[in-house]
């Protein structure tokens, strides 16, 4: 199982939000230096999230200056999956041009299934859908809104559209270090042909082992690494 250190970028800085809330933000410094740190510790992939794009997409155009930290990380020579604020095919193309290996679609997976199908057709094997859940329902627009769509059904519909990868996040657990939602994650893992990356609440090596044991292909680890709960080297060993 691959361990994906999370680098969430807000106002050009590496930051972590508690349950996706801007008012509960902790800043950890320069995102490019953080990426170098994780690469030096053995990371095989990095997970990038554009927090400004996810929460304030309409007010945050894809300027070269705003996207520079992402591009600089992509240039470090490690594969990167990049999400947050992706709303159109042009957004997807821009991120691939800047060096992303995969692009994560969140809100549009709910609001524009046709775009998801088109993206998968253009970039086979390189599109990931973010399935973010609150009380079992899919959330969108930077987790500010909750839909009526069952998160597992959303994942199933994405697989039927040809998507091969999803990131599943339980919003209530994200940033809490309180443990992953193994039961709900396992429901997604049970969808034939879908590769699931577990996220949200990882606080111990046991959480990583639990995701590994149910068949996740990856685990995203953020606050636990930044707060020193364990090292990336230990996380990688736990996922083996």
C-alpha positions in Angstrom: 0.0 0.0 0.0 1.4 3.4 -1.0 1.6 6.1 1.6 0.8 9.6 0.2 2.1 12.4 2.4 -0.4 15.3 2.1 0.6 18.8 1.2 -2.3 21.1 1.4 -1.5 24.6 0.1 -3.3 27.8 1.3 -2.1 31.3 0.4 1.2 29.8 -0.8 1.9 28.0 2.5 1.6 24.4 3.7 -1.5 24.2 5.9 -3.8 21.7 7.5 -7.4 22.3 8.2 -9.5 20.6 10.9 -12.5 19.0 9.2 -12.0 21.3 6.2 -12.8 24.5 8.2 -10.7 27.5 7.2 -11.0 29.0 10.7 -9.2 25.9 12.1 -6.0 26.2 10.0 -2.5 25.3 11.1 0.4 26.5 9.0 3.5 24.4 8.6 5.7 26.5 6.4 7.0 26.3 2.8 5.3 23.6 0.8 8.2 23.0 -1.6 10.6 22.4 1.4 8.0 20.1 2.9 7.8 18.1 -0.3 11.6 17.8 -0.3 11.4 16.6 3.3 9.0 13.8 2.4 10.9 12.8 -0.7 14.0 12.5 1.5 12.1 10.3 3.9 11.2 7.8 1.1 7.9 9.0 -0.3 6.9 7.4 -3.6 4.0 9.8 -4.3 2.8 13.2 -2.9 -0.8 14.2 -2.5 -1.4 18.0 -3.2 -4.6 19.9 -2.4 -5.3 23.4 -3.5 -7.3 24.7 -0.5 -7.8 28.1 -2.0 -9.2 26.6 -5.3 -11.4 24.1 -3.4 -13.0 26.7 -1.2 -12.8 30.0 -3.2 -12.6 28.7 -6.8 -14.5 31.6 -8.4 -12.2 34.2 -6.8 -9.0 32.2 -7.3 -8.1 32.1 -11.0 -5.3 29.8 -12.1 -2.6 32.4 -12.3 1.0 31.4 -12.8 1.9 32.9 -9.4 -0.8 31.1 -7.5 0.1 27.7 -9.1 3.8 28.2 -8.7 4.3 26.1 -5.5 2.4 23.2 -7.1 4.5 23.4 -10.3 7.7 23.6 -8.3 6.7 20.4 -6.4 5.8 18.6 -9.6 9.3 19.5 -10.9 11.0 17.7 -8.0 10.8 14.4 -9.9 8.3 12.5 -7.8 4.7 11.6 -9.1 2.1 13.9 -7.7 -1.7 13.6 -7.5 -3.3 17.1 -7.4 -6.8 18.1 -6.4 -8.8 21.1 -5.3 -10.8 23.5 -7.4 -10.8 21.5 -10.6 -14.0 22.5 -12.5 -13.3 22.2 -16.2 -11.3 20.2 -18.8 -9.0 23.3 -19.1 -8.2 23.0 -15.3 -7.3 19.4 -15.8 -5.1 20.1 -18.8 -3.3 22.9 -17.0 -2.4 20.6 -14.1 -1.1 17.9 -16.3 0.9 20.6 -18.2 2.5 21.6 -14.9 3.6 18.0 -14.2 0.9 16.3 -12.2 0.8 12.5 -12.7 -2.9 12.3 -11.6 -5.6 14.9 -11.2 -8.3 14.6 -8.6 -11.9 15.7 -9.4 -14.1 16.5 -6.4 -17.2 18.6 -6.8 -17.6 18.0 -10.5 -17.9 14.3 -9.9 -21.3 15.2 -8.4 -22.3 18.1 -10.6 -20.9 17.3 -14.0 -20.6 13.5 -14.6 -20.1 14.2 -18.4 -16.9 16.1 -17.6 -15.6 13.1 -15.6 -16.3 10.8 -18.5 -14.5 13.2 -20.9 -11.6 13.5 -18.6 -11.3 9.8 -18.2 -11.4 9.4 -22.0 -8.7 12.0 -22.6 -6.5 10.9 -19.7 -7.0 7.1 -19.1 -5.7 5.9 -15.8 -4.8 9.4 -14.6 -8.1 10.7 -13.2 -9.0 10.2 -9.6 -12.4 11.1 -8.0 -12.5 12.4 -4.5 -15.4 10.9 -2.6 -15.7 13.1 0.5 -18.4 12.0 2.9 -20.2 13.6 5.8 -22.7 11.4 7.6 -22.5 9.0 4.6 -23.4 11.7 2.0 -21.1 13.2 -0.6 -19.8 16.7 0.1 -18.7 19.3 -2.4 -17.4 22.9 -2.9 -14.5 22.5 -0.4 -16.7 20.5 1.9 -19.0 23.5 2.5 -22.1 21.7 1.2 -23.4 18.2 1.6 -25.5 16.6 -1.2 -28.2 14.0 -1.0 -26.0 11.5 -2.9 -24.8 8.4 -1.0 -21.0 8.4 -1.0 -20.7 4.8 -1.9 -23.2 5.1 -4.7 -21.2 8.1 -6.0 -18.1 5.9 -6.0 -20.0 3.1 -7.8 -21.2 5.5 -10.5 -17.7 6.8 -11.0 -16.5 3.3 -11.6 -19.3 2.7 -14.1 -18.0 5.8 -15.9 -14.6 4.2 -16.2 -12.8 5.8 -13.3 -10.2 3.5 -11.7 -9.1 5.5 -8.7 -10.9 7.2 -5.8 -9.8 9.0 -2.6 -12.3 8.4 0.2 -12.3 10.9 3.0 -14.6 10.9 6.1 -14.8 14.7 6.7 -15.8 14.3 10.3 -12.5 12.6 11.0 -10.1 14.6 8.8 -7.5 16.4 10.8 -8.7 14.9 14.1 -6.1 12.1 14.4 -9.1 10.1 15.8 -8.9 7.1 13.5 -10.1 6.2 10.0 -13.6 5.1 9.1 -12.7 1.5 8.3 -16.3 0.3 7.7 -17.2 2.9 5.1 -13.9 2.7 3.4 -14.3 -1.1 3.1 -17.6 -0.6 1.3 -15.8 1.3 -1.4 -13.0 -1.2 -1.6 -15.7 -3.8 -2.3 -16.6 -2.2 -5.6 -15.1 -4.3 -8.4 -12.3 -2.7 -10.4 -12.0 0.4 -8.1 -8.7 1.2 -6.4 -9.3 3.1 -3.2 -7.0 5.5 -1.3 -8.1 5.9 2.3 -8.0 9.3 3.9 -9.2 11.2 7.0 -8.4 10.6 10.6 -5.1 8.7 10.3 -3.5 9.1 13.7 -1.5 5.9 14.3 0.3 3.2 12.5 -2.6 0.9 13.4 -4.9 3.1 11.2 -2.5 2.5 8.3 -2.5 -1.2 8.9 -6.3 -1.3 9.1 -6.5 0.4 5.7 -3.9 -2.0 4.3 -5.8 -5.0 5.7 -9.1 -4.1 4.1 -7.4 -3.8 0.7 -6.8 -0.1 0.2 -4.2 0.7 -2.5 -3.0 3.8 -0.6 -3.4 5.9 2.5 -3.1 9.7 2.7 -1.4 10.9 5.8 -1.3 14.5 6.9 -1.5 15.8 10.4 0.0 12.7 12.0 3.2 13.3 10.1 3.3 17.0 10.8 2.6 16.5 14.5 5.3 13.8 14.8 2.9 10.9 15.7 5.2 8.7 13.6 7.7 9.0 10.9 7.1 8.6 7.2 9.5 5.7 7.2 7.4 3.9 9.9 4.3 4.6 7.9 5.7 3.1 4.8 6.7 0.0 6.7 3.2 -0.3 8.2 1.7 -0.2 4.7 3.8 -3.1 3.4 
